[in-house]
Amino acid sequence: MNINSFPVRAGNAARAFINNNRAVTIAERVEALNAVDVAEAARILAKMPEERAVRILDRPELRNAPAILEVMGNADASRLLHGMSNDRVADVLLEMDIDTRARLFATFDEHARVAIQGLMGYPPRTAGGIMTTEFVSVLASWTVAQTLDHVRQVERSRETVYAIYVLDDETHVLLHVVTLRRLITGEPDACILTVAQKGTPVTAPPLMKQEDVARLIRRHDLLALPVVDDKGHMLGIVTVDDVIDTMIADTTEDAQKFGGMEALGQPYMKISFGGMIRKRAGWLAALFLGEMLTASAMQHFEGELEKAVVLTLFIPLIMSSGGNSGSQATSLIIRALALGELKLSDWWRVALRELPTGIVLGAILGLVGFARIVLWQTVGLFDYGPHWQLVGFTVFAALIGIVTFGSLAGSMLPFILQKLRLDPASASAPFVATLVDVTGLVIYFSVALLILSGTML
């Protein structure tokens, strides 16, 4: 049953849908809970079977999970938190106020507290920040049968059992990885090492960026990536779904920054009116101030505009072409940096590539602009004056310069921001367009002075 076909109009209807319909999936229950207020969601979860409630709270898609648990009584919140995965518990506790966090954290046993506190200590968007400490590990001296028995005993409390990690008997250093498929096909009395993958396991340090973690998982076609310390001891694993969740969140944030605003950090319909204004007003004001420089540039060339009013007809064309070329270059470079296709040291290679690209693209647009002037003048749709050929050459040459500058500026800005340790996504399309608008006008009128001097100017 699709949740979209069920109108969640009131708490009672939502409760009936979530609790009584056995065909409803966990994902649909999460969507239904997202549609009700925090207090009602807390009441529904508190009365739900514990296993089902834990599975719902374990989903990152559930909004306001920390607030829902805070509304519950300590007993219910603690009971549900104890059943959740450690990495999800760490994420939820970090979003709670200090007093509630301390009160709930104290209900865990010593082993769980150490694991959760360790997860909370890692920076966000790193392997340690998104890993889980719930994985299956066995000693190298175990047999296949012993390992299978162990998997059956612990599978409910582990994030995944598709990979089993083989540790040294004495040092507990990670030695090998055994896939579940190889495990179930092995001889029961054989040593676990006989079905282990050959070679050194692919691992990640806890401070590795999540983008690099995603690349490792993709490159080696892994379902989970072990995270180890500098001595080779396992700290946890990063699963494919963990990477997908965090990358989706990052992609959403970057997409919002590309639009020339701060990342919302919340679903669109959940953010308050005041929050929406705060997120958008700052960037709009900054871009507006930048565009004011365009007016200053036009004032500087006021005399030229009075002599050759026809030049004003092409200002929107000139400005948009430069901004579009800059936005294209910025988008390409930011994505290439995010995927690891480019490094900071590659800036000069990018510049050498964008320079001829911008010239050719500008020449193409310039030819189109020149052809348009010729066609309009010949057919009689508009009279550009006795020097219309020079006007056409001015537009042609200006477009080459402006598109080339836009391509170079748009491609270099992400490198500059990354060098300054800022988010390259901040070099959003509106920011680049504003920069190129101002410089584009200067280039346009400089070219016009050079070509039209002595005739129209």
C-alpha positions as CSV (number, residue, x, y, z in Angstrom):
1,M,0.0,0.0,0.0
2,N,1.4,3.4,-0.9
3,I,1.4,6.0,1.9
4,N,0.6,8.7,-0.7
5,S,-2.8,7.1,-1.2
6,F,-3.6,7.3,2.5
7,P,-4.5,10.8,3.8
8,V,-2.9,11.2,7.2
9,R,-5.3,13.9,8.5
10,A,-5.1,13.3,12.2
11,G,-3.2,11.4,14.9
12,N,-5.8,8.7,15.2
13,A,-5.7,8.0,11.5
14,A,-1.9,7.9,11.4
15,R,-1.9,5.5,14.4
16,A,-4.3,3.2,12.9
17,F,-2.4,3.1,9.6
18,I,1.0,2.6,11.2
19,N,0.0,0.0,13.7
20,N,-2.8,-2.0,12.2
21,N,-1.8,-2.4,8.5
22,R,0.6,-5.3,8.4
23,A,1.3,-4.8,4.7
24,V,2.8,-1.3,5.4
25,T,6.6,-1.2,5.0
26,I,9.0,0.4,7.5
27,A,9.6,3.2,4.9
28,E,5.9,3.9,4.6
29,R,5.6,4.0,8.4
30,V,8.4,6.5,8.5
31,E,6.7,8.7,6.0
32,A,3.4,8.5,8.0
33,L,5.2,9.6,11.2
34,N,6.9,12.4,9.4
35,A,3.4,13.7,8.6
36,V,2.3,14.1,12.2
37,D,3.6,16.4,15.0
38,V,6.4,15.3,17.3
39,A,4.1,14.6,20.3
40,E,1.8,12.4,18.3
41,A,4.8,10.5,16.8
42,A,6.2,9.9,20.2
43,R,2.8,8.5,21.4
44,I,2.6,6.2,18.4
45,L,6.2,4.9,18.8
46,A,5.8,4.3,22.6
47,K,2.8,2.0,22.0
48,M,4.3,0.2,19.1
49,P,6.1,-3.2,19.4
50,E,9.7,-2.5,20.4
51,E,11.3,-4.2,17.5
52,R,9.2,-2.3,15.0
53,A,9.8,1.1,16.7
54,V,13.5,0.5,16.8
55,R,13.6,-0.3,13.1
56,I,11.8,3.0,12.4
57,L,14.0,5.1,14.7
58,D,17.1,3.5,13.0
59,R,16.1,5.1,9.7
60,P,17.8,8.4,9.0
61,E,14.7,9.4,6.9
62,L,12.7,9.8,10.1
63,R,12.7,13.5,10.8
64,N,12.8,14.9,14.4
65,A,14.0,11.6,15.9
66,P,15.8,13.4,18.7
67,A,12.8,15.6,19.5
68,I,10.5,12.5,19.4
69,L,12.7,10.7,22.0
70,E,12.9,13.8,24.2
71,V,9.1,14.0,24.4
72,M,8.9,10.4,25.5
73,G,9.5,9.4,29.1
74,N,13.0,8.4,30.1
75,A,12.0,4.7,30.3
76,D,10.6,4.5,26.8
77,A,13.3,6.6,25.2
78,S,16.0,4.6,26.9
79,R,14.4,1.3,25.9
80,L,14.2,2.2,22.3
81,L,17.7,3.8,22.2
82,H,19.2,0.5,23.6
83,G,17.8,-1.4,20.6
84,M,19.1,1.0,18.0
85,S,22.5,0.7,16.2
86,N,25.3,2.5,17.9
87,D,26.0,4.9,15.0
88,R,22.4,6.0,14.8
89,V,22.3,6.4,18.6
90,A,25.4,8.7,18.4
91,D,23.8,10.8,15.7
92,V,20.6,11.2,17.7
93,L,22.3,12.0,21.0
94,L,24.4,14.7,19.3
95,E,21.2,16.6,18.3
96,M,19.7,16.5,21.8
97,D,20.2,19.2,24.5
98,I,23.1,18.5,26.9
99,D,21.0,17.5,29.9
100,T,18.8,15.0,28.0
101,R,21.8,13.6,26.3
102,A,23.6,13.0,29.6
103,R,20.6,11.5,31.2
104,L,20.0,9.0,28.4
105,F,23.7,8.3,27.8
106,A,24.0,7.2,31.5
107,T,21.5,4.4,31.0
108,F,23.9,2.4,28.7
109,D,26.3,-0.1,30.0
110,E,30.0,0.6,30.0
111,H,30.8,-1.2,26.7
112,A,28.0,0.6,24.8
113,R,29.0,4.0,26.4
114,V,32.6,3.6,25.2
115,A,31.5,2.6,21.6
116,I,28.9,5.5,21.4
117,Q,31.2,8.1,22.9
118,G,33.9,7.0,20.4
119,L,31.6,7.5,17.5
120,M,30.5,10.9,18.8
121,G,34.1,12.0,19.0
122,Y,34.9,11.7,15.3
123,P,34.4,14.7,13.0
124,P,31.3,14.6,10.8
125,R,31.7,13.5,7.2
126,T,34.6,11.2,8.0
127,A,34.8,7.4,8.0
128,G,34.7,7.4,11.8
129,G,31.7,9.8,11.8
130,I,29.5,7.5,9.6
131,M,30.8,4.1,10.7
132,T,29.0,1.5,12.9
133,T,30.8,-0.5,15.6
134,E,28.4,-3.4,15.1
135,F,30.1,-5.9,12.8
136,V,30.9,-9.6,12.8
137,S,34.5,-10.6,13.6
138,V,36.1,-14.0,14.4
139,L,39.5,-15.3,15.3
140,A,41.8,-16.8,12.6
141,S,41.9,-20.1,14.5
142,W,38.1,-20.7,14.2
143,T,36.5,-23.2,11.8
144,V,33.8,-22.5,9.3
145,A,31.3,-24.3,11.5
146,Q,32.2,-22.1,14.5
147,T,31.9,-19.0,12.4
148,L,28.5,-20.0,11.1
149,D,27.2,-20.6,14.6
150,H,28.6,-17.3,15.7
151,V,26.8,-15.5,12.8
152,R,23.5,-17.1,13.8
153,Q,23.9,-15.9,17.4
154,V,24.8,-12.3,16.7
155,E,23.1,-11.5,13.3
156,R,20.2,-9.6,14.9
157,S,22.5,-7.2,16.7
158,R,24.8,-6.5,13.7
159,E,24.6,-3.9,10.9
160,T,25.4,-6.5,8.3
161,V,26.6,-10.1,8.1
162,Y,27.6,-10.1,4.5
163,A,31.2,-9.8,5.4
164,I,33.0,-11.5,8.3
165,Y,36.3,-10.0,9.5
166,V,39.1,-12.4,10.6
167,L,41.3,-11.1,13.3
168,D,44.7,-12.4,14.6
169,D,44.3,-14.6,17.6
170,E,46.8,-12.6,19.7
171,T,47.0,-9.1,18.4
172,H,43.4,-8.9,17.1
173,V,44.7,-7.1,14.0
174,L,42.5,-7.4,10.9
175,L,43.9,-10.2,8.6
176,H,41.3,-11.1,6.1
177,V,37.7,-10.7,5.0
178,V,35.3,-13.6,4.4
179,T,32.1,-13.1,2.4
180,L,29.0,-14.8,3.6
181,R,28.8,-16.6,0.2
182,R,32.2,-18.1,0.6
183,L,31.5,-19.0,4.2
184,I,28.4,-21.1,3.6
185,T,30.1,-23.0,0.8
186,G,33.1,-23.9,2.9
187,E,33.7,-27.3,4.6
188,P,32.5,-27.1,8.2
189,D,35.7,-28.5,9.7
190,A,38.0,-26.4,7.6
191,C,39.8,-23.4,9.1
192,I,38.1,-20.0,8.4
193,L,41.3,-18.9,6.6
194,T,40.6,-21.4,3.8
195,V,37.6,-19.4,2.6
196,A,39.1,-16.0,3.2
197,Q,39.7,-13.5,0.4
198,K,43.3,-13.4,-0.8
199,G,45.4,-10.4,-0.3
200,T,45.3,-7.5,2.2
201,P,41.8,-6.2,3.0
202,V,40.8,-2.8,1.7
203,T,40.5,-0.5,4.8
204,A,40.1,3.2,5.7
205,P,41.5,5.3,8.5
206,P,38.8,6.9,10.8
207,L,39.6,10.4,9.6
208,M,39.3,9.6,5.8
209,K,36.7,11.9,4.1
210,Q,33.4,10.3,3.3
211,E,33.9,11.2,-0.4
212,D,37.1,9.1,-0.4
213,V,35.3,6.3,1.5
214,A,32.6,6.3,-1.2
215,R,35.2,6.0,-3.9
216,L,36.9,3.1,-2.2
217,I,33.6,1.2,-1.9
218,R,32.8,1.9,-5.5
219,R,36.3,1.0,-6.8
220,H,36.4,-2.3,-5.0
221,D,32.7,-3.2,-5.3
222,L,32.3,-3.5,-1.5
223,L,29.2,-3.8,0.6
224,A,31.1,-2.6,3.7
225,L,34.5,-1.0,4.3
226,P,36.4,-1.8,7.5
227,V,37.7,1.2,9.4
228,V,41.0,0.5,11.3
229,D,43.4,2.4,13.5
230,D,47.0,3.0,12.8
231,K,47.9,-0.5,14.3
232,G,45.3,-2.3,12.1
233,H,42.7,-2.9,14.8
234,M,39.1,-2.7,13.6
235,L,37.1,0.3,14.8
236,G,34.0,-0.3,12.8
237,I,32.6,-0.6,9.3
238,V,31.0,1.8,6.8
239,T,28.2,0.2,4.9
240,V,26.9,1.1,1.4
241,D,23.6,2.5,2.9
242,D,25.6,4.8,5.3
243,V,27.5,6.2,2.3
244,I,24.3,6.7,0.3
245,D,22.6,8.5,3.1
246,T,25.4,10.9,3.7
247,M,26.1,11.6,0.0
248,I,22.4,12.3,-0.6
249,A,22.5,14.9,2.2
250,D,25.7,16.4,0.8
251,T,24.3,16.5,-2.7
252,T,21.2,18.3,-1.4
253,E,23.3,20.8,0.4
254,D,25.6,21.5,-2.6
255,A,22.6,21.9,-4.9
256,Q,21.1,24.5,-2.6
257,K,24.4,26.4,-2.5
258,F,24.6,26.3,-6.3
259,G,21.4,28.3,-6.3
260,G,23.1,31.1,-4.4
261,M,21.9,30.5,-0.8
262,E,22.9,28.8,2.4
263,A,22.0,25.1,2.8
264,L,18.6,24.8,4.5
265,G,19.6,21.8,6.7
266,Q,15.9,20.9,6.8
267,P,13.1,19.7,4.4
268,Y,11.6,22.7,2.5
269,M,8.2,22.4,4.2
270,K,9.7,22.1,7.7
271,I,11.8,25.2,7.8
272,S,10.2,28.2,9.4
273,F,9.4,31.5,7.5
274,G,12.1,33.3,9.5
275,G,14.6,30.6,8.8
276,M,13.9,30.7,5.1
277,I,14.5,34.5,5.1
278,R,17.7,34.2,7.0
279,K,19.0,31.4,4.7
280,R,18.3,33.4,1.5
281,A,18.5,37.1,2.4
282,G,22.3,37.2,3.0
283,W,23.3,35.8,-0.3
284,L,20.7,37.8,-2.2
285,A,22.0,41.0,-0.5
286,A,25.6,40.1,-1.4
287,L,24.7,39.4,-5.0
288,F,22.7,42.6,-5.2
289,L,25.7,44.6,-3.9
290,G,27.8,42.8,-6.5
291,E,25.4,43.7,-9.3
292,M,25.5,47.4,-8.2
293,L,29.1,47.3,-9.6
294,T,27.4,46.7,-13.0
295,A,25.6,50.1,-12.6
296,S,29.0,51.7,-11.7
297,A,30.6,50.2,-14.8
298,M,27.8,51.6,-17.0
299,Q,28.1,55.0,-15.4
300,H,31.8,54.9,-16.2
301,F,31.0,54.4,-19.9
302,E,28.1,56.8,-19.9
303,G,29.7,59.0,-22.6
304,E,30.2,56.1,-24.9
305,L,26.6,55.0,-24.4
306,E,25.3,58.5,-25.4
307,K,27.3,58.5,-28.6
308,A,26.5,54.9,-29.6
309,V,23.1,54.0,-28.1
310,V,23.0,50.9,-30.3
311,L,25.6,49.3,-28.0
312,T,23.0,49.1,-25.2
313,L,21.0,46.6,-27.3
314,F,23.6,43.9,-26.8
315,I,24.3,44.4,-23.1
316,P,21.9,41.6,-22.0
317,L,23.3,39.3,-24.6
318,I,26.9,40.0,-23.6
319,M,26.2,39.6,-19.8
320,S,24.2,36.4,-20.0
321,S,26.8,34.7,-22.3
322,G,29.6,35.4,-19.9
323,G,27.6,34.3,-16.9
324,N,26.5,31.1,-18.6
325,S,30.0,30.1,-19.7
326,G,31.3,30.8,-16.1
327,S,28.5,28.8,-14.5
328,Q,29.1,25.8,-16.9
329,A,32.8,25.8,-16.0
330,T,32.2,26.1,-12.3
331,S,29.7,23.2,-12.2
332,L,32.1,21.0,-14.1
333,I,35.1,21.8,-11.9
334,I,33.2,21.5,-8.6
335,R,31.9,18.1,-9.6
336,A,35.3,16.9,-10.8
337,L,36.8,18.0,-7.5
338,A,34.1,16.2,-5.5
339,L,34.7,13.0,-7.4
340,G,38.5,13.2,-7.0
341,E,39.0,13.6,-10.8
342,L,40.9,16.8,-10.1
343,K,43.3,17.9,-7.4
344,L,44.3,21.4,-6.2
345,S,47.6,21.0,-8.1
346,D,45.7,20.5,-11.4
347,W,44.6,24.2,-11.6
348,W,47.1,25.1,-14.3
349,R,46.0,22.1,-16.5
350,V,42.4,23.2,-16.1
351,A,43.4,26.8,-17.1
352,L,45.2,25.6,-20.2
353,R,42.1,23.5,-21.1
354,E,39.6,26.2,-20.5
355,L,41.5,29.0,-22.3
356,P,41.1,27.5,-25.8
357,T,37.7,26.1,-24.9
358,G,36.5,29.6,-24.0
359,I,37.9,31.1,-27.2
360,V,36.2,28.6,-29.4
361,L,32.9,28.8,-27.5
362,G,33.1,32.6,-27.7
363,A,33.8,32.5,-31.4
364,I,30.8,30.3,-32.0
365,L,28.5,32.7,-30.0
366,G,30.2,35.7,-31.7
367,L,29.5,34.3,-35.2
368,V,25.8,33.8,-34.2
369,G,25.7,37.4,-32.9
370,F,27.4,38.8,-36.0
371,A,25.0,36.8,-38.3
372,R,22.0,38.1,-36.4
373,I,23.2,41.8,-37.0
374,V,23.8,41.1,-40.7
375,L,20.4,39.4,-41.1
376,W,18.5,42.2,-39.3
377,Q,20.3,44.9,-41.2
378,T,19.9,43.2,-44.6
379,V,16.2,42.3,-44.2
380,G,15.4,45.7,-42.8
381,L,14.2,44.6,-39.4
382,F,16.5,47.1,-37.6
383,D,18.9,49.8,-38.8
384,Y,22.2,49.7,-36.8
385,G,23.5,52.7,-38.7
386,P,26.2,53.3,-41.3
387,H,28.9,51.5,-39.3
388,W,26.8,48.4,-38.7
389,Q,29.7,46.1,-39.8
390,L,31.9,47.5,-37.1
391,V,29.1,47.0,-34.6
392,G,28.9,43.4,-35.7
393,F,32.7,42.9,-35.3
394,T,32.5,44.6,-31.8
395,V,29.9,42.1,-30.7
396,F,31.9,39.2,-32.2
397,A,35.2,40.2,-30.5
398,A,33.6,41.1,-27.2
399,L,31.9,37.7,-27.0
400,I,35.2,35.9,-27.5
401,G,36.8,37.9,-24.7
402,I,33.8,37.7,-22.3
403,V,33.1,33.9,-22.8
404,T,36.9,33.2,-22.4
405,F,37.1,35.2,-19.2
406,G,33.9,33.6,-17.9
407,S,35.3,30.1,-18.5
408,L,38.6,30.9,-16.9
409,A,37.0,32.7,-13.9
410,G,34.4,30.0,-13.4
411,S,37.0,27.2,-13.5
412,M,39.5,28.9,-11.2
413,L,37.1,30.0,-8.4
414,P,36.6,26.5,-7.0
415,F,40.4,26.0,-6.8
416,I,40.8,29.3,-5.0
417,L,38.1,28.5,-2.5
418,Q,39.5,25.1,-1.9
419,K,42.9,26.6,-1.3
420,L,41.4,28.9,1.2
421,R,39.8,25.9,2.9
422,L,36.3,27.0,1.9
423,D,33.5,24.9,0.3
424,P,34.0,25.0,-3.5
425,A,30.2,24.8,-3.8
426,S,30.1,28.4,-2.5
427,A,31.3,29.3,-6.0
428,S,27.7,29.0,-7.1
429,A,26.3,29.9,-10.5
430,P,24.8,33.3,-9.3
431,F,28.1,34.3,-7.7
432,V,30.1,33.6,-10.9
433,A,27.4,35.2,-13.0
434,T,27.6,38.4,-10.9
435,L,31.4,38.5,-11.2
436,V,31.3,38.0,-15.0
437,D,28.5,40.6,-15.4
438,V,30.7,43.4,-14.1
439,T,33.9,42.4,-15.9
440,G,31.9,41.5,-19.0
441,L,30.7,45.1,-19.3
442,V,34.3,46.4,-19.0
443,I,35.5,44.0,-21.7
444,Y,32.6,44.9,-24.0
445,F,33.0,48.7,-23.8
446,S,36.8,48.4,-24.0
447,V,36.5,46.4,-27.2
448,A,33.9,48.9,-28.5
449,L,36.4,51.8,-27.8
450,L,39.1,49.9,-29.7
451,I,37.0,49.1,-32.8
452,L,34.6,52.0,-33.0
453,S,37.0,54.8,-32.0
454,G,37.0,57.5,-34.7
455,T,33.7,56.4,-36.1
456,M,30.8,56.1,-33.7
457,L,32.9,56.9,-30.6
